[in-house]
Amino acid sequence: MELQKLYDTKKITVEDALGKIKSGDEVITGLGAAEAKATLTRMHEIADRVKDVNVVTCLPMGNYEYFADPKYKESFKMSGWFYSPGIRKAHPNGNVTFIPNHLHLAGLKRLAHRKPNVFIGTASPMDKHGYLSLSLSATYERLVIEQADIVILEVNPNMPRTFGDTTVHISEIDHLIEVDYELPQLPVVEPSEKDKVIGEYIAEFVEDGSTIQLGIGGIPNAVAAALVNKKDLGIHTEMFTDGMVDLYKAGAVTNKNKSLMPGKMIATFALGSKKLYDFINDNPAVQILNGDWVNDPHVIGQNRKMTSINTTLEIDLTGQCCSESIGHKQFSGTGGQSDTAVGAQNCPEGKSFIALYSTTTVKTPDGGRKTISKIVPTLAPGAAVSLSRNDVDYVVTEFGVASLRGTSINERVERLISIAHPDFRDELREQAKELMIW
Ligand code: COA
């Protein structure tokens, strides 16, 4: 059949799409800004008709009624591979839960556990060859498309057309919904003084010709600014960010020395501002590839001078990093933190950085705020170890760099205390003594 006719036969409305969801179904949507916003916004409209629909998400950007409003909790459950503000808020409702995962295995492992009934994703419009682009993410989306009973895509002219494993042929899709909404964006935050100091420390270690990965969070994005005078950097990253666009435009990233896919910037998803979406649109220099390949530590380690830069919430004096929970409370996810840190160290000249502020402020029971050290003798009860102490390499705060590779516990304690905030160093030494980890 002629492609446009085939396309037209597949067009449905949001109501039609919702009509295909049954009680007990597992529904998976795209990651981050690749989530199916039009359908998710109206999901709650079928609440009277369904029970126990499980929606699997990863870093959802919208605060959708179906999970935010507790009155729908018998109709919908939500399982998240990565929490974001909306799910954190909804968690106490009792119908939201976390799926522990390393991002490169998130899709494969979930599919081994349960076959999805419906995948609802997003795509840019069809080209003349009958291909649509999954646009902003190929983390697990292709795998799910291959296995879901029903595949529905929201086709949006505002989605950038990207290359790589994002291309799907119209024949692989069951239904299309034509939509036209603005994409979710991450705000661009100017680096603080502390970010600049941390960025400078890390920049000293990043050699020209390195392949870099920058993780999610304020600090890694700020570190990008400190790399602007480097030469011939390459990109092999989980998340493609605004900072990488700036580095490419400034000429610091050329990708020409890359050992894996030279000339190309590799990512498994992209999330940022409109500037980022415009940059990756129709840009063959950026390849959005399957997460089970991009984030595989063995693949990452094949890059030249692979350097990973991520951040954490809390680190103990032995080097265990909790980057995803505040005590028992799930905050985000492991994502690719362990994938990329281990991957960088699989590379003979690789380096992996965990960068964090030495302190943060938290609420006190009386409604005030107090400053606490993010370097602690032991992680808070319930804290998830996102990066094992066996895999931590360099740790950086605004007070310096601690190289932990190959160090003993007592060497780590010393090094980590030396980059803790001066106000907490004596206390940390006392606590280390009590724990006999001096
Ligand atoms: N104890 C209690 N609260 C803490 C804390 C601690 N030790 N450390 C930070 N917080 C609070 C902050 O005060 C802040 O609170 P607020 O939202 O009320 O302001 C909040 O936690 C977030 O901290 P912040 O440092 O601003 O987070 P971020 O947006 O920079 O993200 C991570 C940091 C670690 C959560 C994020 O990078 C992440 O999820 N990492 C895991 C995944 C990953 O690294 N993937 C890599 C490849 S993309």
Residues whose N, C-alpha, C, O or C-beta is under 5 A from the ligand:
A	BS01	COA	L214 G215 I216 G217 G218 I219 E238 M239 N310 T311 T312 L313 E314 S323 I326 S332 G333 T334 G335 G336 Q337 T360 T361 V362 K374
